[in-house]
Amino acid sequence: MFTKTRKTVPADETALNAQLLIKAGYIHKEMAGVYTYLPLGLTVLNNIANIIRQEMNAIGAQEVLMPALQIKERYMLTGRWDDKVVDDWFKTKLVNGTELGLGFSHEENLSPILKDYISSYKDLPVGIYQIQTKFRNELRSKSGLMRGREFLMKDLYSYAISEQQHHEFYDKAKAAYIKIFDRLGIGDQTFIVTASGGTFSKYSHEFQTITKAGEDTIYIDRAKGLGINKEVFNDEVMADLGLKHADLEKVPAIEVGNIFSLGT
């Protein structure tokens, strides 16, 4: 193996997770938020990806690989080309001046594909996922692998004929995530947390893992395995979830997954 352990790290690397992985020869830092995965690091990354594939395939999801280059017109239709709506776009141009984006997410890419193939209610529900490089122009990228500008992400998209069918698949996907975190050895420290739905919906479900290095603050009920992100922590959400102040613990955490419901 060409890599070796090191005693030093780049002077601008302040994140402990990246410092340890650099010293151990798992990753190499290229710039803030961008890392090369060396043989050991790539082996770990592939092992994680394979666990995810196994659990996604088990619920009937099918894997694809979509391009990183994004068509402007598709995002104009949904309003997400506007930097005021999505503030972490990387945008570029072809030599002929055509504007393109580097994919931060792929909802707009998949729907036109399915329009060519879904012709009957009998074709639904369907779940499509990919494990692909994403690009996000983060204002700050100082937490090592926990907040990168270029990173590998698994994204799953589901389509259904009815609200009931949608929720049935949603519950399957949520259960699959729980299995993934259990297999990765972080299940006992990972909680389903209610959070903001961002540009998609009022709320979403986050999977948050407790860690001192986490940038999020969550309030958890360990007995129920549920929690609330600080950003939506209020009496209305607590009542909806059936949680009580006396049962909640305030802890730092990192988001390791997100699942939300998007209507038609």
C-alpha angles and dihedrals in degrees: 000000000000094000124086136187116268136210096206137054132196111288092237095053106104100159113101094212091057094042092056094044091049092049091048092050098246099119140014121215116233099172138324107316095002123097139170114228107226121206096280093043093047091051090055092045092051091048090054091047091051092053089051091048092051093052094043092049090048091064092047098260117149126219125233135163117227126192123267091222111089129207112237096214093060091056092044088061092056095038093241097116089076111099088218089064099038109025100182103061121142103209131187142165137235118235088262091058098256109150119232136174132218108239118263089165136353112221093116092050099054103048095064089050093052091048086067094052111028107081104149141037085243088070091064145126099044131168121200124186140173138188103218144146115270128196124212125172095221116192089220125024105175104123099084113229091353095075115022137167091217118030145146115257137177112220124183126193125191132196125195141179096227142017091252092052090047093053091048091057091042090057091048091052092048091052090049091055090053090053090050094054091045091053091048090055098246099093095108091055097042122091136186104243130189111231142158116298092219114203093348112053145345094264139012136188115247126191105221124188118205113241135147088231093057119122094206128078116215136178111221139189102209094194093056096034090230135119148169127235113237090239092068100026106138141122093265093058092043091054092048091053096041093238128148129212092233092059097049128100123197111225140160115247146167124231109243098170143007132201127180140171118241119188128214 
